């Protein structure tokens, strides 16, 4: 098992295990710290979605810092089971793990979210289709975090804008704001 550390909130400093799955690369401490500094005023009572959850680093950090609830979506069975075990260990009843693909989850989900984390396996090139599929699942003025390889260009859905952007090493991180038009749009499929 590999480990990650929660960097802030009620579980600050807590080390958690995650499944050693090929291609799984948790968002590093420094990037997470930057992201959660960006989100600090939006997290309390936010409903969050951690797509492509992997280790669960982003969703667990959100729960630790006051998110109302997090849905974790992870296709890999071992990673999903390890994440369920970590939520049980933390007694985090407001975290739910869904062992399915992001596409299947979004196709069957009726919930709307305030904050969404989109950090898919880099080899899968799933950013654009995931952003398009999110439109019907976002609350008004929702924030969407996207992590990509450094030079990956994104075409934003209509009405969306980049709130914050940073590059670190080989990674580009963007915080997007979905306009109210996105919250009312019909939900496109993958």
Protein Blocks (a to p, Z undefined) as FASTA:
>chain_A
ZZdddfedjlgoiacdddddehiacddfklmmmmmmmmmmmmgopacddehklnommmmm
mmmnopabdcdddfblklmmmmmmmmmmnopakbccddddfklmmmmpcbdcfbdcdddd
fklopmmmmmmmmmmmccehiacdddddfklccdddehiacfbdcdehjbccddddddfk
lmmpccddZZ
